[in-house]
Amino acid sequence: MVLNRRTALHLAGTTVATALAGCASLTPDSSTDPKQEYSLSLDRIEQPLVDYVLYHPGEDVYDQPAHRALAEILPDGRHTTYGYKPLPEDAFVAHDERYYQTKIVVTGERRMERPFVRVTPIPEDQVPEDVPTVDSLARPVGRVIKILHSYTVTNGESGSADLLRDDAYVLRRPYELNSRLTDDLDGQIVVMDSDGHWAYRVNVTTERLYEPAYTTLAIEVAATEDAFRDIAFAARVDSRLDPEELNAPVRQLLEQVIAQDTYRETTPLSTEYVNLLDALDLEHVETASNGHHLWYDDTLYRYGLYINDAD
C-alpha cells in the first residue's frame, strides 16, 4: 500500500501537539498516485536573532535611496519619493538604542516628466562592429537594459514585467537619473554579449505621467533590546520547538536534518518525518514553501520544503 501526499500528511498527525506527544500513526491507503520526494532544507543562521531581524542597507549604489530615507525618517521624520519606495515596508531598524518599524503610505500624486527607456531588437547581421556590451556599461544603465532584454525575450512573461510601464522602463531613482543613460545611449545599439547576440537599439523619450507619492516614516516599537527581541520572535519566527518536548524519533530526525542541511524522503513518508513536517507547520504544502524560521535549542534556522515527482 502507498500513501499519497495528502493522505500521508493528514493521517500521520495533523497537529503540532500530536508531533510533540508522539501519537501520530500512518494509515495505509490504496492510492496509485506517482511517488513524490519531500525535500526539507534547514540552514543555521549564525547571527543573533536581533541582528538578523534588523534591516541594514548595503553600500551599493542601489542602496542610496534607502540610506537617504533612513537619515530623514529616524527618529521621527518623513521622507517622500515619487513612483518608487526607497525602503522595504515593515522593516525593523535601530537608532540610538531604540527600535522602529518602517511604514509607507500613499499621500497623493504628482504629474511629472520622466525618462522612458525602450529597446528594439536588431538582427545580428545588421549589428555594426565595436558596439558596447551590456556589461561594459555603468551598472545602473546595464541593469535597465537587462530588465528590458528579459522582458523582450520572454514576450512580457518574465519576472521583470512588473518593473515596466507597458514596454518601457521609467527612470525614477537618483542613481538612474544620474547615470547618463539618457545622454549616452539614446539611439545607440547595445549587445548582450561579446559575440553580438541579442542586439538592441536603445530609445529614450521624456514623457509625463502621474506618480504616486510614497511617504515613508518610522514607528517606534521598542525602547530596549529585550523588548525588541520579543517583537522579533513574534514577527519573524514561525516555529519554536523544544528538544525536551519532542518525542525521540522526531528529535533525532530533526537533528539529522540540522547536521546535513537537507533531508529527503519519497512517499510513503515515515511517521517521524510526517510528524516533523507537522511540527514545522508544513503539512499543507502543495509544491514548495520556503523562507520560514525555526527557533530550536536556542538557535535560529531558516527552513523550507520542496515537493517533486520522484525519479
C-alpha positions as CSV (number, residue, x, y, z in Angstrom):
1,M,0.0,0.0,0.0
2,V,1.2,3.5,-0.8
3,L,0.2,6.7,0.9
4,N,-0.3,9.7,-1.4
5,R,1.0,13.0,-0.1
6,R,-2.3,14.5,1.2
7,T,-3.3,11.3,2.9
8,A,0.1,10.7,4.5
9,L,0.2,14.2,5.9
10,H,-3.4,14.1,7.1
11,L,-3.4,10.7,8.7
12,A,0.1,10.7,10.2
13,G,-0.5,13.5,12.7
14,T,-2.2,16.8,11.8
15,T,-1.2,19.0,14.7
16,V,1.9,20.1,16.4
17,A,0.6,18.7,19.6
18,T,0.4,15.3,18.1
19,A,4.0,15.5,16.9
20,L,5.2,16.6,20.4
21,A,3.3,13.8,22.1
22,G,4.4,11.1,19.6
23,C,0.9,9.7,19.0
24,A,0.8,10.1,15.2
25,S,0.4,6.9,13.1
26,L,0.3,6.1,9.4
27,T,-2.8,4.5,8.0
28,P,-2.3,2.6,4.6
29,D,-4.1,3.9,1.5
30,S,-4.6,2.3,-1.8
31,S,-3.7,5.3,-3.8
32,T,-1.9,4.8,-7.1
33,D,-0.6,8.4,-7.3
34,P,3.0,8.7,-8.5
35,K,5.7,8.7,-5.8
36,Q,6.8,12.1,-4.7
37,E,10.0,13.3,-3.0
38,Y,9.8,15.6,0.0
39,S,13.0,17.7,0.5
40,L,13.3,19.6,3.7
41,S,16.1,22.2,3.8
42,L,17.3,23.7,7.1
43,D,20.1,26.2,7.4
44,R,21.6,27.6,10.6
45,I,21.6,31.4,10.9
46,E,24.8,32.4,12.6
47,Q,23.7,35.9,13.7
48,P,21.8,36.6,16.9
49,L,18.1,36.9,16.3
50,V,18.0,40.7,16.9
51,D,20.8,41.4,14.5
52,Y,19.3,39.1,11.9
53,V,15.9,40.8,12.0
54,L,17.2,44.3,11.7
55,Y,17.4,45.9,8.3
56,H,20.8,47.3,7.2
57,P,21.1,48.7,3.7
58,G,24.4,47.9,2.0
59,E,26.9,50.3,0.5
60,D,25.9,49.5,-3.2
61,V,24.8,52.3,-5.5
62,Y,21.3,50.7,-5.4
63,D,21.1,51.3,-1.6
64,Q,21.5,55.1,-1.9
65,P,17.7,55.7,-1.7
66,A,17.5,53.6,1.5
67,H,20.3,55.5,3.2
68,R,18.7,58.8,2.4
69,A,15.3,57.7,3.6
70,L,16.6,56.4,6.9
71,A,18.6,59.5,7.5
72,E,15.4,61.6,7.2
73,I,12.9,59.4,9.0
74,L,14.8,58.4,12.1
75,P,13.7,59.1,14.7
76,D,10.5,60.9,13.8
77,G,10.8,62.5,10.3
78,R,9.2,61.9,7.0
79,H,10.6,61.2,3.5
80,T,8.6,61.3,0.3
81,T,9.5,59.7,-3.1
82,Y,7.5,59.7,-6.3
83,G,6.9,56.4,-8.2
84,Y,9.1,54.2,-6.1
85,K,9.5,53.0,-2.5
86,P,13.0,53.6,-1.1
87,L,12.8,51.1,1.7
88,P,11.3,47.7,2.4
89,E,7.9,48.1,4.1
90,D,7.7,46.8,7.7
91,A,11.4,46.6,8.0
92,F,12.9,46.8,11.6
93,V,15.6,49.4,12.1
94,A,17.5,50.7,15.1
95,H,18.5,54.2,16.0
96,D,20.1,55.4,19.3
97,E,19.4,52.1,21.0
98,R,15.7,52.3,20.2
99,Y,13.8,50.2,17.6
100,Y,11.5,51.2,14.9
101,Q,9.4,49.7,12.0
102,T,9.2,51.4,8.7
103,K,5.8,52.2,7.2
104,I,5.0,53.5,3.7
105,V,1.8,55.3,2.9
106,V,0.5,56.9,-0.3
107,T,0.0,60.6,0.4
108,G,-1.0,61.9,-3.0
109,E,0.3,62.0,-6.6
110,R,2.2,64.4,-8.8
111,R,2.3,64.8,-12.6
112,M,6.0,64.6,-13.6
113,E,8.3,64.3,-16.5
114,R,10.3,61.1,-16.5
115,P,12.7,59.4,-19.0
116,F,11.2,56.3,-20.6
117,V,13.7,53.7,-21.9
118,R,12.7,51.2,-24.6
119,V,14.7,48.8,-26.7
120,T,14.1,47.5,-30.3
121,P,15.7,44.2,-31.3
122,I,18.3,44.4,-34.1
123,P,19.1,41.4,-36.4
124,E,22.7,40.1,-35.8
125,D,23.7,40.7,-39.4
126,Q,22.8,44.4,-39.0
127,V,24.9,45.0,-35.9
128,P,27.9,47.2,-36.6
129,E,31.3,46.4,-35.1
130,D,32.6,47.8,-31.8
131,V,29.2,48.3,-30.2
132,P,29.2,48.2,-26.4
133,T,28.2,45.1,-24.5
134,V,25.7,45.5,-21.6
135,D,28.4,44.6,-19.0
136,S,30.6,47.4,-20.2
137,L,28.1,50.0,-19.3
138,A,27.7,51.6,-15.9
139,R,25.8,49.3,-13.6
140,P,22.6,51.3,-13.3
141,V,22.5,51.5,-17.1
142,G,23.3,47.9,-17.6
143,R,20.6,46.9,-15.2
144,V,17.9,48.7,-17.1
145,I,19.0,47.1,-20.4
146,K,19.0,43.7,-18.8
147,I,15.5,44.2,-17.5
148,L,14.2,45.2,-20.9
149,H,16.1,42.3,-22.6
150,S,14.4,39.8,-20.2
151,Y,11.0,41.3,-20.9
152,T,11.6,41.1,-24.7
153,V,12.9,37.6,-25.0
154,T,10.1,36.2,-22.8
155,N,7.3,38.2,-24.6
156,G,6.5,40.0,-21.4
157,E,6.3,36.9,-19.2
158,S,9.5,37.5,-17.2
159,G,9.5,38.4,-13.5
160,S,10.7,41.8,-14.5
161,A,7.4,42.7,-16.2
162,D,6.1,44.4,-13.1
163,L,9.1,46.8,-13.2
164,L,7.9,48.2,-16.5
165,R,5.2,50.5,-17.7
166,D,3.9,48.8,-20.7
167,D,7.1,48.1,-22.7
168,A,9.2,50.9,-21.1
169,Y,11.4,51.2,-18.1
170,V,10.8,54.5,-16.3
171,L,13.9,56.2,-14.7
172,R,12.9,57.3,-11.2
173,R,15.7,56.7,-8.7
174,P,18.6,59.1,-8.3
175,Y,21.2,56.6,-9.4
176,E,19.2,56.0,-12.6
177,L,18.6,59.7,-13.3
178,N,22.3,60.4,-12.8
179,S,23.5,57.5,-14.9
180,R,23.9,59.4,-18.2
181,L,21.7,56.8,-19.8
182,T,19.6,59.5,-21.5
183,D,22.7,61.3,-22.7
184,D,24.9,58.5,-23.9
185,L,22.7,55.7,-25.1
186,D,19.7,57.2,-26.8
187,G,19.7,55.9,-30.4
188,Q,22.7,53.7,-29.7
189,I,23.0,49.9,-30.2
190,V,23.9,47.6,-27.3
191,V,24.6,43.8,-27.4
192,M,24.1,41.4,-24.5
193,D,27.4,39.6,-25.0
194,S,30.8,39.9,-26.8
195,D,29.6,37.7,-29.6
196,G,27.0,40.2,-30.7
197,H,24.0,38.2,-29.6
198,W,20.7,39.9,-28.7
199,A,21.4,43.4,-30.0
200,Y,19.1,46.3,-29.2
201,R,18.7,49.9,-30.2
202,V,18.0,52.0,-27.2
203,N,15.4,54.7,-27.4
204,V,14.9,57.3,-24.6
205,T,12.0,59.7,-24.5
206,T,10.7,62.1,-22.0
207,E,7.1,61.6,-21.1
208,R,4.7,62.9,-18.5
209,L,2.8,60.6,-16.1
210,Y,1.2,60.7,-12.7
211,E,3.5,59.4,-10.0
212,P,2.1,58.3,-6.6
213,A,3.7,60.0,-3.6
214,Y,5.1,57.4,-1.2
215,T,5.7,58.9,2.2
216,T,8.0,56.7,4.5
217,L,8.1,57.0,8.2
218,A,9.3,55.0,11.2
219,I,7.2,53.9,14.2
220,E,8.9,53.2,17.4
221,V,8.2,49.7,18.6
222,A,10.6,49.1,21.5
223,A,12.9,51.1,23.8
224,T,15.1,48.2,24.8
225,E,16.8,45.3,23.2
226,D,15.0,42.8,25.4
227,A,11.6,44.3,24.4
228,F,12.6,44.2,20.7
229,R,13.7,40.6,21.0
230,D,10.2,39.6,22.0
231,I,8.9,41.5,18.9
232,A,11.5,39.8,16.7
233,F,10.3,36.4,17.9
234,A,6.6,37.3,17.3
235,A,7.2,38.8,13.9
236,R,9.9,36.5,12.3
237,V,9.9,33.1,14.0
238,D,7.4,30.7,12.5
239,S,8.1,27.6,14.7
240,R,9.5,27.1,18.1
241,L,10.4,23.6,19.1
242,D,11.8,22.4,22.5
243,P,14.1,19.4,22.3
244,E,12.7,18.1,25.7
245,E,9.1,18.2,24.4
246,L,9.7,16.3,21.1
247,N,9.5,12.6,21.1
248,A,12.7,10.8,20.5
249,P,12.2,9.8,16.8
250,V,11.2,13.3,15.8
251,R,14.0,14.9,17.7
252,Q,16.6,12.6,16.2
253,L,15.3,13.2,12.7
254,L,15.3,17.0,13.3
255,E,18.9,16.9,14.5
256,Q,19.8,14.7,11.5
257,V,18.4,17.4,9.2
258,I,20.3,20.1,11.0
259,A,23.5,18.1,10.6
260,Q,23.2,17.6,6.9
261,D,21.2,20.7,5.9
262,T,18.8,18.8,3.6
263,Y,16.8,15.7,4.1
264,R,14.7,13.8,1.6
265,E,12.1,11.0,1.7
266,T,10.0,9.5,-1.0
267,T,6.3,8.7,-0.3
268,P,5.1,6.8,1.7
269,L,6.7,9.1,4.3
270,S,8.0,7.7,7.6
271,T,5.9,8.5,10.7
272,E,8.7,10.7,12.2
273,Y,9.1,12.7,9.0
274,V,5.4,13.4,8.8
275,N,5.3,14.4,12.4
276,L,8.3,16.7,11.9
277,L,6.7,18.4,8.9
278,D,3.5,18.8,11.0
279,A,5.5,20.4,13.8
280,L,7.0,22.8,11.3
281,D,3.6,23.7,10.1
282,L,4.4,22.3,6.6
283,E,1.7,19.7,6.4
284,H,-0.5,21.6,3.9
285,V,2.3,22.5,1.4
286,E,1.4,21.6,-2.2
287,T,4.7,22.1,-4.1
288,A,7.0,24.4,-2.2
289,S,7.2,26.7,0.8
290,N,10.4,28.4,2.0
291,G,11.7,31.4,3.9
292,H,10.4,30.1,7.2
293,H,12.3,30.4,10.5
294,L,12.7,27.9,13.3
295,W,13.9,28.5,16.9
296,Y,15.3,25.3,18.3
297,D,17.7,24.7,21.2
298,D,18.5,28.4,21.4
299,T,19.4,28.6,17.8
300,L,17.7,30.2,14.7
301,Y,17.3,28.3,11.5
302,R,15.8,29.1,8.0
303,Y,13.8,26.2,6.5
304,G,11.8,25.3,3.5
305,L,10.0,22.3,1.9
306,Y,10.1,21.3,-1.7
307,I,7.9,18.6,-3.2
308,N,8.8,17.0,-6.6
309,D,7.9,13.9,-8.5
310,A,10.3,11.1,-7.6
311,D,12.6,9.9,-10.4
